[in-house]
Amino acid sequence: MRKVLLDLNPARSVEWIHDYLKFELEFGDHYGCNLDALYDELSTITEDICAGFFCPPKGEDHLSVYLERVKKVMKDAERDNPHLCVIFGDMEDNYEEDII
C-alpha cells in the first residue's frame, strides 16, 4: 500500500491546492485541476493508497470553504473506490455525521 501525507496548511490559492495534489498523488498532465477532475482521478485509482489529509483550521474565507469541498470529494471517492483510504487530521472528519 502506498502512503501519502497531504499537508495543505501552506495553501494560499485554489491553484496551489490542485498543483500540490497533482504532484503528490502523481496525477498525469491531463489532470483538469478542478473538483470534478479530482473525483475522477481519485475514483479510478487502481493501486491501494492511503492518504493522510491535513489542512488549516476551518474558517470563513474562500480557501477554507474550498478545502471543505475538497474533503467532501475525497470522502466521496473513498466511498466509491475500494483502493482509496483517506484519513483526516481532525478526528471528527473521519466519520459520517450520523455516527458521532
Buried (B, 14 or more C-beta within 10 A) or exposed (E): EEEBEBBBEEBEEBEEBBEBBBEBBEBEEEBEBEBEBBBBBBBEBEEEBBBBBEBBEEEEEEBBEBBBEBBEBBBBBBEEBEBBBBBBBEEEBBEEEEEE
